[in-house]
Amino acid sequence: MSKKDPVSRRQFLNYTLMGVGGFMAAGALMPMLRFAVDPVLEAEAAGDFHPTKLKVSDIKSEPVRVDFKYEQTDGWYKSDVTQTAWVYKDSKGDIVALSPVCKHLGCTVNWNTNKAHPNQFFCPCHGGRYEKNGKNIPGTPPSAPLDAYPVKTKGGYLYLGKPQKNPYVK
């Protein structure tokens, strides 16, 4: 008959205290770990669109500046964000919304402010220029076209998504 090593009282007490201590430590650490990790793991609402105060019927072929606000959550910090877009209707009647952030150094571009180059977006920081559809003009500092906002209409008003690569420039 084979006899296994019996567990002594000291070993049993040691194992029991280690197990109970491990459960207590896990119980104390889990809320802290969840607090730190949970906001990162939350599913982001894909395709979030933010309302603007611009009526779709007021959008013409001339770009107009539109400011819009929304609440942004970074982890567990919430803040109000104000963004801007240049909005117009193209020759097909589709709504185009372009980001005003220059691709050279992040300055803000304006529409039709350079008298030497009318009907273009102009960046005053380093003379960057873009065509009406956001395409960067060769020979000027920007190396890429302006980003574009996805657009949606609801209740006669314009809604804008997050800026992305410009689909109007081929």
Contacts in CASP RR format, 6 or more apart in sequence:
PFRMAT RR
TARGET T0000
AUTHOR 0000-0000-0000
METHOD contacts of the structure
MODEL  1
MSKKDPVSRRQFLNYTLMGVGGFMAAGALMPMLRFAVDPVLEAEAAGDFH
PTKLKVSDIKSEPVRVDFKYEQTDGWYKSDVTQTAWVYKDSKGDIVALSP
VCKHLGCTVNWNTNKAHPNQFFCPCHGGRYEKNGKNIPGTPPSAPLDAYP
VKTKGGYLYLGKPQKNPYVK
7 15 0 8 1.000
35 76 0 8 1.000
39 73 0 8 1.000
39 75 0 8 1.000
39 76 0 8 1.000
40 75 0 8 1.000
47 150 0 8 1.000
47 161 0 8 1.000
47 162 0 8 1.000
48 161 0 8 1.000
48 162 0 8 1.000
49 150 0 8 1.000
49 152 0 8 1.000
49 154 0 8 1.000
49 159 0 8 1.000
49 160 0 8 1.000
49 161 0 8 1.000
50 68 0 8 1.000
50 69 0 8 1.000
50 70 0 8 1.000
50 83 0 8 1.000
50 159 0 8 1.000
50 160 0 8 1.000
50 161 0 8 1.000
51 68 0 8 1.000
51 154 0 8 1.000
51 157 0 8 1.000
51 158 0 8 1.000
51 159 0 8 1.000
52 66 0 8 1.000
52 68 0 8 1.000
52 85 0 8 1.000
52 157 0 8 1.000
52 158 0 8 1.000
52 159 0 8 1.000
52 160 0 8 1.000
53 66 0 8 1.000
53 68 0 8 1.000
53 157 0 8 1.000
54 64 0 8 1.000
54 66 0 8 1.000
54 87 0 8 1.000
54 157 0 8 1.000
54 158 0 8 1.000
55 156 0 8 1.000
55 157 0 8 1.000
55 158 0 8 1.000
56 95 0 8 1.000
56 153 0 8 1.000
56 156 0 8 1.000
56 157 0 8 1.000
56 158 0 8 1.000
57 156 0 8 1.000
59 87 0 8 1.000
59 88 0 8 1.000
59 89 0 8 1.000
59 95 0 8 1.000
59 158 0 8 1.000
60 88 0 8 1.000
60 89 0 8 1.000
61 88 0 8 1.000
61 89 0 8 1.000
61 90 0 8 1.000
61 91 0 8 1.000
62 88 0 8 1.000
62 111 0 8 1.000
63 86 0 8 1.000
63 87 0 8 1.000
63 88 0 8 1.000
63 98 0 8 1.000
63 111 0 8 1.000
63 112 0 8 1.000
63 121 0 8 1.000
63 132 0 8 1.000
64 86 0 8 1.000
64 87 0 8 1.000
64 88 0 8 1.000
65 84 0 8 1.000
65 85 0 8 1.000
65 86 0 8 1.000
65 100 0 8 1.000
65 111 0 8 1.000
66 84 0 8 1.000
66 85 0 8 1.000
66 86 0 8 1.000
66 87 0 8 1.000
66 97 0 8 1.000
66 158 0 8 1.000
66 160 0 8 1.000
67 82 0 8 1.000
67 83 0 8 1.000
67 84 0 8 1.000
68 82 0 8 1.000
68 83 0 8 1.000
68 84 0 8 1.000
68 85 0 8 1.000
68 160 0 8 1.000
69 80 0 8 1.000
69 81 0 8 1.000
69 82 0 8 1.000
69 83 0 8 1.000
70 80 0 8 1.000
70 81 0 8 1.000
70 83 0 8 1.000
71 78 0 8 1.000
71 79 0 8 1.000
71 80 0 8 1.000
71 81 0 8 1.000
72 78 0 8 1.000
72 79 0 8 1.000
72 80 0 8 1.000
72 81 0 8 1.000
83 160 0 8 1.000
84 99 0 8 1.000
84 100 0 8 1.000
84 108 0 8 1.000
85 97 0 8 1.000
85 98 0 8 1.000
85 99 0 8 1.000
85 100 0 8 1.000
85 149 0 8 1.000
85 160 0 8 1.000
86 97 0 8 1.000
86 98 0 8 1.000
86 99 0 8 1.000
86 100 0 8 1.000
86 109 0 8 1.000
86 111 0 8 1.000
86 121 0 8 1.000
87 95 0 8 1.000
87 96 0 8 1.000
87 97 0 8 1.000
87 98 0 8 1.000
87 158 0 8 1.000
88 95 0 8 1.000
88 96 0 8 1.000
88 132 0 8 1.000
89 95 0 8 1.000
89 96 0 8 1.000
90 96 0 8 1.000
90 133 0 8 1.000
90 168 0 8 1.000
95 151 0 8 1.000
95 153 0 8 1.000
95 158 0 8 1.000
96 133 0 8 1.000
96 148 0 8 1.000
96 151 0 8 1.000
96 168 0 8 1.000
97 148 0 8 1.000
97 149 0 8 1.000
97 151 0 8 1.000
97 158 0 8 1.000
97 160 0 8 1.000
98 121 0 8 1.000
98 134 0 8 1.000
98 146 0 8 1.000
98 147 0 8 1.000
98 148 0 8 1.000
98 149 0 8 1.000
98 166 0 8 1.000
99 146 0 8 1.000
99 147 0 8 1.000
99 148 0 8 1.000
99 149 0 8 1.000
99 163 0 8 1.000
100 108 0 8 1.000
100 109 0 8 1.000
100 110 0 8 1.000
100 121 0 8 1.000
100 146 0 8 1.000
101 107 0 8 1.000
101 108 0 8 1.000
101 109 0 8 1.000
101 146 0 8 1.000
101 147 0 8 1.000
101 163 0 8 1.000
102 108 0 8 1.000
102 109 0 8 1.000
102 123 0 8 1.000
102 125 0 8 1.000
102 128 0 8 1.000
102 142 0 8 1.000
102 146 0 8 1.000
103 136 0 8 1.000
103 142 0 8 1.000
103 143 0 8 1.000
103 144 0 8 1.000
103 145 0 8 1.000
103 146 0 8 1.000
103 147 0 8 1.000
104 123 0 8 1.000
104 125 0 8 1.000
104 126 0 8 1.000
104 128 0 8 1.000
104 141 0 8 1.000
104 142 0 8 1.000
104 143 0 8 1.000
105 125 0 8 1.000
105 126 0 8 1.000
105 141 0 8 1.000
106 125 0 8 1.000
107 123 0 8 1.000
107 124 0 8 1.000
107 125 0 8 1.000
107 126 0 8 1.000
108 123 0 8 1.000
109 121 0 8 1.000
109 122 0 8 1.000
109 123 0 8 1.000
109 128 0 8 1.000
109 130 0 8 1.000
109 146 0 8 1.000
110 121 0 8 1.000
110 122 0 8 1.000
110 124 0 8 1.000
111 120 0 8 1.000
111 121 0 8 1.000
111 122 0 8 1.000
112 118 0 8 1.000
112 119 0 8 1.000
112 120 0 8 1.000
112 122 0 8 1.000
113 122 0 8 1.000
113 124 0 8 1.000
114 120 0 8 1.000
114 122 0 8 1.000
114 127 0 8 1.000
114 129 0 8 1.000
117 129 0 8 1.000
119 132 0 8 1.000
120 129 0 8 1.000
120 130 0 8 1.000
120 131 0 8 1.000
120 132 0 8 1.000
120 137 0 8 1.000
121 129 0 8 1.000
121 130 0 8 1.000
121 131 0 8 1.000
121 132 0 8 1.000
121 134 0 8 1.000
121 146 0 8 1.000
122 128 0 8 1.000
122 129 0 8 1.000
122 130 0 8 1.000
123 129 0 8 1.000
123 130 0 8 1.000
123 141 0 8 1.000
123 142 0 8 1.000
126 141 0 8 1.000
127 140 0 8 1.000
127 141 0 8 1.000
128 136 0 8 1.000
128 137 0 8 1.000
128 140 0 8 1.000
128 141 0 8 1.000
128 142 0 8 1.000
129 136 0 8 1.000
129 137 0 8 1.000
129 140 0 8 1.000
129 142 0 8 1.000
130 136 0 8 1.000
130 137 0 8 1.000
130 142 0 8 1.000
130 145 0 8 1.000
130 146 0 8 1.000
131 137 0 8 1.000
133 145 0 8 1.000
133 166 0 8 1.000
133 168 0 8 1.000
133 169 0 8 1.000
134 145 0 8 1.000
134 146 0 8 1.000
134 148 0 8 1.000
134 166 0 8 1.000
134 168 0 8 1.000
134 169 0 8 1.000
135 145 0 8 1.000
135 166 0 8 1.000
135 168 0 8 1.000
135 169 0 8 1.000
136 142 0 8 1.000
136 143 0 8 1.000
136 144 0 8 1.000
136 145 0 8 1.000
136 146 0 8 1.000
145 166 0 8 1.000
145 169 0 8 1.000
146 166 0 8 1.000
147 163 0 8 1.000
147 164 0 8 1.000
147 165 0 8 1.000
147 166 0 8 1.000
148 163 0 8 1.000
148 164 0 8 1.000
148 165 0 8 1.000
148 166 0 8 1.000
148 167 0 8 1.000
148 168 0 8 1.000
149 160 0 8 1.000
149 161 0 8 1.000
149 162 0 8 1.000
149 163 0 8 1.000
149 164 0 8 1.000
150 160 0 8 1.000
150 161 0 8 1.000
150 162 0 8 1.000
150 164 0 8 1.000
151 158 0 8 1.000
151 159 0 8 1.000
151 160 0 8 1.000
151 161 0 8 1.000
152 158 0 8 1.000
152 159 0 8 1.000
152 160 0 8 1.000
152 161 0 8 1.000
153 159 0 8 1.000
END
